[in-house]
Amino acid sequence: MEHLSYLSRMMADMAALEREFNVVTKLYSIAKDFDVKVDPEEFALYQTLAPSFQHLKVSNVQYC
């Protein structure tokens, strides 16, 4: 029973993380469209976001 509760919580957290990921992606797209200067360190972190998030989603699917 505890395992099912954990999986349910994890899926709810993934939905929230998915929304946040989409917001960040849209904000960086807007910044690019309007030539907003982004610090190189922040942009480097942004570039690691998509692969890291994809890896997290795959890991959760395998765990479930």
VENRAFEN-V597037 format. One record per pair of residues at least 6 apart in sequence whose C-alpha atoms are under 8 Angstrom apart, sorted by the first residue. I is the first residue (numbers start at 1). J is the second residue. D is the distance in whole Angstrom. If there is no record, write none. Layout:
I J D
I J D
This chain:
7 64 7
14 57 8
21 53 8
31 37 8
31 38 8
